[in-house]
Structures are given as structure tokens and as C-alpha cells.
Amino acid sequence: MRKININEFIDNQKFNRFHLSLLLACIFIIVADGYDMFMLGAILPSLMEEWGMDAITAGKIGSYALFGMMIGALVFGPLADKFGRKNVILVCTAIFSIFTFTSGFANGPSSFGLQRFAAGIGLGGVMPNLIAIVTEYAPKKLRSTLVAIMFSGHALGGIVAALSALLLLDLYHWQAVVWIGGLPIIAVPFLLKVMPESYGYFINKNKKDKLVETLNKIDPASQFSSHDEFVMRVENETDTSFVKLFTEKRAFSTIMFWIAAFMSLLIMYGLSTWLPKLMVASGYPLGSSLLFLITLNIGGVTGAIFGGKLADRFGSRPVLVTFFIVAFCALTALSFKPNSFLLYLLLFLAGATTTGTQINTNAYVSQFYPTGIRSSGVGWELGVGRIGGMLGPALGGFLLSSQLPIHYNFLAFAIPSILAGIAILLVQEKYGQNHVITNKKELEMSNAG
């Protein structure tokens, strides 16, 4: 009988077909998530014209889904630690797909906003669990990179949303752009087949046969069997998940993560909702303003992947702090109405260091907490961050309705970048899971399982 430490087994793997299939499945879901988020910014000018909404009302609609996301992240993050991440991911995918599709039949702001709220619950629940499951199965040397690549699908979804709006708005109106967001429901049976469940869930539920089957998919040459003994390191798993975010001297860092997410998501959702409208108000045609949204999201994809590679090499904290400083500089410079070339360059940098940085912040958070509370840690980080996300569209609506000079609009989103960078700088890494070496114990699944 062999004794296998699952954490060490996973850490030492090379990237293979198992990781690729998991990564592609998660990328597909996160692209759909990003499409849903950026879709509203792409169709908002059309909605405002059709329903006669002012900027304040439109900003509130932008916040409805984010309020649902906050609830979804806070509820489904901890639930996944108890009922399995795969199960929660698929349920949440079905929820946001269905309600995104039905919102295309809305006949006014109230109906549309209610369905956006319902879709947001699914969107908020799926995100922390995708991060957690990729973190759990990624080889140690590629962890930040793979999470960043997966999460870059969020910005890729924004590109697809803007392109869909460019192609469909004039011919088929905003409803067609919304209905595309319901397509992921078709892929749920396929995802059910290809996605693995959390190995921590298998151990906690004493499902040894499923654990062995999954580990043999990762490395068929190991030929694990039910006669082997499997162990994983956990901390005080009898505590409730939420309480554990504040134990083992993690409380201060947990609060800092929440502040950083609050500021970062305020920027992300504020810009994604209002960038096209802000550009139209600045004199650019709607078609050009959608190209600006595409540029912002291309930057987000690039920043996420490039930042993830840098984080794996130099550590997450210095990379994140640097990116937030660059975000402040880029957003501040946008307020001075640069020429066309510089405008696109600054939008690219802004996307890379706002959306891209939030993506890598999520990876950083997922690695800070131990496996047993990883979904809870990311879920609460994103859940509290959604409060900032809700304020972002509302802030943009207020600024636009106030008819302030454009440099005030961009400066309002630049200042939170510095605050987020300070919060990340203050995170106490010595109390994260990669640095704590005491007060550990092993959770075992022996051949009696």
C-alpha cells in the first residue's frame, strides 16, 4: 500500500491533457460570464434611447446584476466547499444562461433589471469556483499563469460582446445581442462530462473510487488503486469556512483583499458599463466607442496572461502593486484627450492593468487560503468586491448626468487604482498557506475508505 500526498502529487505534475480539458471548460464558462458583463455596456446606449432612460436610471440597471453577483459569490462560494465545486459551477452556469436569455424579452427597465439580478446570482456563484478548481488542480509552477489564462476569458467575452453589438445592433437590435448570452446552457451536458470535481470534496465525502479515477486521469502511469492511502493537508477543517478566513492571523489580509477587490471592481464595472457612452458624449460615434471597448478588453486578456507569468516568476504582490500604479497613470492620462494612437495605447494599458490586474488578484487570493476554504476566500473577496462593482455603474451614471469635463470622469476611476495597490501592498504573505508550516494536520483516506 502506497501513501500519496495529493497536494505534492498535484504540485509536481507537468501540464497535460487533463489540465487542458479543465482549462478549456473553465475558459468557455468565463467567456460567457465576461460576455454577460460587457454586453450591457455595448447595448446600453440603445436601451437608453428605446426606453427613454436617463443616465442615473441606466446606472441602476447596471448595478442590478452586480447585486445578484454579490449574493451569488457569498452564497455559492461556501456552498461549493460543502457540496462540490463542479456541481455548483454547472448549476450557476444554467442560472445565468437562462435568465440572460429571458432578459431579451423584457419590455422595460424594471423587467430587464429583475432578470439581470437573477442572472447575476449565477454569474457571481460561478466565478470563485472556477478560480478555485483551476488553482486546486494546476501544477505549482503554473498556478498563477493558468488561473490568469482561464480568467482572461472574461475579457475575451467582452471582446465578443462588443463585436456582436457591432454586427447585430443595427440589423437585429439589442435583443439579439442579449440572446447570444443564453447559449452556454446548451453546453452544460458536455461540461458535466469533462469537468472534474474537487479532490478535496472527494476526500471529505469519502468518495475514494472517484478520487482514484480522477488522479489516474491526471497521471495514468501512476495507476492508483483503492488500496492506496491518500492524504492532503488542511487546517482546522472543523471550523466554519467564514470564521477560518479570520483565523491563523489571516484577518488583516482578508480585509485588505476585500478593499482591493472593492476598488478594482468599481473600476472594472464602471468602465465596462459606461466607456461606450462616455466616448459618445466626448464626440466619438457609437461604432468607434465600441472599438474602444474592444481595445480595453484586448488589454485585459494581455494583462491577465502576462501578469500571471510575471506573478509566477516574481511573486504576485509586487506585480499587482506595479500594475495598479500603471492603471492610475493610464486612466489619468486618458482624461487629457490624447491623440488617436495614444488613446488606443492608453485604453489597452488601462484594460491590462484593471481587468488584467483583478484577474491576477483573484489568483493571488486563491493561493493565499488553504484548499478547504479556497472557494469561501475567493467568494467573499469577490462578494465584497461586488459592492464596489455596484457603485461603479452608479458612479458613471452620476458623472455622466452631471455633464462634468471628461477628465473628471476618468480621474474618478483612476484614484481607486492607487487605493487598491496600497491594500495589496499591506497583505501579510507570511500568514498565507504557502508560508504557514505549523499547526497543520493531515486529512487521510485510507484503504478502509
Stockholm file with secondary structure:
# STOCKHOLM 1.0

chainA/1-449         MRKININEFIDNQKFNRFHLSLLLACIFIIVADGYDMFMLGAILPSLMEEWGMDAITAGKIGSYALFGMMIGALVFGPLADKFGRKNVILVCTAIFSIFTFTSGFANGPSSFGLQRFAAGIGLGGVMPNLIAIVTEYAPKKLRSTLVAIMFSGHALGGIVAALSALLLLDLYHWQAVVWIGGLPIIAVPFLLKVMPESYGYFINKNKKDKLVETLNKIDPASQFSSHDEFVMRVENETDTSFVKLFTEKRAFSTIMFWIAAFMSLLIMYGLSTWLPKLMVASGYPLGSSLLFLITLNIGGVTGAIFGGKLADRFGSRPVLVTFFIVAFCALTALSFKPNSFLLYLLLFLAGATTTGTQINTNAYVSQFYPTGIRSSGVGWELGVGRIGGMLGPALGGFLLSSQLPIHYNFLAFAIPSILAGIAILLVQEKYGQNHVITNKKELEMSNAG
#=GR chainA/1-449 SS CCEEEHHHHHHTCCCCHHHHHHHHHHHHHHHHHHHHHHHHHHHHHHHHHHHTCCHHHHHHHHHHHHHHHHHHHHHHHHHHHHHCHHHHHHHHHHHHHHHHHHGGGCCSHHHHHHHHHHHHHHHHHHHHHHHHHHHHHSCGGGHHHHHHHHHHHHHHHHHHHHHHHHHHHHHHHHHHHHHHTTGGGGGHHHHHHHCCCCHHHHHHTTCHHHHHHHHHHHCGGGCCCTTSEEEEEESCTTSCHHHHTTTTTTHHHHHHHHHHHHHHHHHHHHHHHHHHHHHHHTTCCHHHHHHHHHHHHHHHHHHHHHHHHHHHHHCHHHHHHHHHHHHHHHHHHHTTCCCHHHHHHHHHHHHHHTHHHHHHHHHHHHHHSCGGGHHHHHHHHHHHHHHHHHHHHHHHHHHHHHTCCHHHHHHHHHHHHHHHHHHHHTCCGGGSTTTCCSSCEEEEECTTC
#=GC SS_cons         CCEEEHHHHHHTCCCCHHHHHHHHHHHHHHHHHHHHHHHHHHHHHHHHHHHTCCHHHHHHHHHHHHHHHHHHHHHHHHHHHHHCHHHHHHHHHHHHHHHHHHGGGCCSHHHHHHHHHHHHHHHHHHHHHHHHHHHHHSCGGGHHHHHHHHHHHHHHHHHHHHHHHHHHHHHHHHHHHHHHTTGGGGGHHHHHHHCCCCHHHHHHTTCHHHHHHHHHHHCGGGCCCTTSEEEEEESCTTSCHHHHTTTTTTHHHHHHHHHHHHHHHHHHHHHHHHHHHHHHHTTCCHHHHHHHHHHHHHHHHHHHHHHHHHHHHHCHHHHHHHHHHHHHHHHHHHTTCCCHHHHHHHHHHHHHHTHHHHHHHHHHHHHHSCGGGHHHHHHHHHHHHHHHHHHHHHHHHHHHHHTCCHHHHHHHHHHHHHHHHHHHHTCCGGGSTTTCCSSCEEEEECTTC
//
